[in-house]
């Protein structure tokens, strides 16, 4: 509860609906659902997009991620300017930005199988907009029209797999995607040491 007043919440355990509050929200905008799966572990309800009723700050559309105990896999949105920066949904206000960018992290503990990342459109984008997801580890750019999937392989339990979602006009998105890719090394190199043999000093070049 982010207000100063008491609120009443009604939970119906018999409900057949598996959707979030965005379904009943103002339909002016767009929404994408993200899912991730590794063996028996799943995280299926993660949303981002632009909604007319949303604010750029924290509101009821932006829900903090609650980390489960024990083994798990989860998708979260990283919001840098917030103290608790891990969210299971992140919606923005329409207008004001030429291009929208979301930071996505996928992590897990106790996973023994490869991980599959999938997405599907909940509310379609308005005409003239596109969205792309960038896998920062592999420099892979994924088109997000309608639905799709991406194989992530085995997750590193010590480091989250980082992705970015970019949305806007085709020109703005392509420009921003190229900017992001330009910051990611295409390859790493380790040169032989010299002199070799050595005593007591040698040099090792890397880049």
GIFEN-V641180 format. One line per field, one symbol per residue. ss: DSSP state (H for helix, E for strand, L for the rest). phi: phi as a letter, one per 30 degrees, with the letter a starting at -180 (. if undefined). psi: psi as a letter, one per 30 degrees, with the letter a starting at -180 (. if undefined). Layout:
BEGIN
ss = ???
phi = ???
psi = ???
END
This chain:
BEGIN
ss = LLLLLLLLLLLLLLLLLLLLHHHHLLLLEEEEEEEEEELLEEEEEEEEEEELLLLLLLLLLLLELLLLLLLEEEEEEELLLLLLLEELEEEELLLLLLEEEEEEEEEEELLLLLEEEEEEEEELLLLLEEEEEEELLLLEEEELLLEEEEEEELLLLLLLEEEEEEEEEHHHHHHHHHHHHHLLLLLLLELLLELLLLLLLLELLEL
phi = .ccdcdbcccccdcecdcccdddcdeddkbbbccbbbbidcbbcbbbblbbdddcdddbddccddcdddidabacbcccddcdcccbdbbccddijcdbcbcccbbbabidcbdcccbbadcbdddejcbbbccdddcidccdceiblbbdciddddcbddcbbcbbldeddddddddddddccedabbbdddbdbdbacbbcbcba
psi = jglflkkkkkkjffkfkglaffeglkfjalkkkklkkjbfkljfikklakkefllfakaffjkkkjkllaklklklkjjegkejgjkfkjklkllfkekkkkkkkkllkgkfllkkkllkkeklllkgklkkkkjfefgkkkkgkclalkkfakkkffkkkklkkkkaleeeeeeeeeeeeffkkfllkjlllkljlljgklkjkl.
END
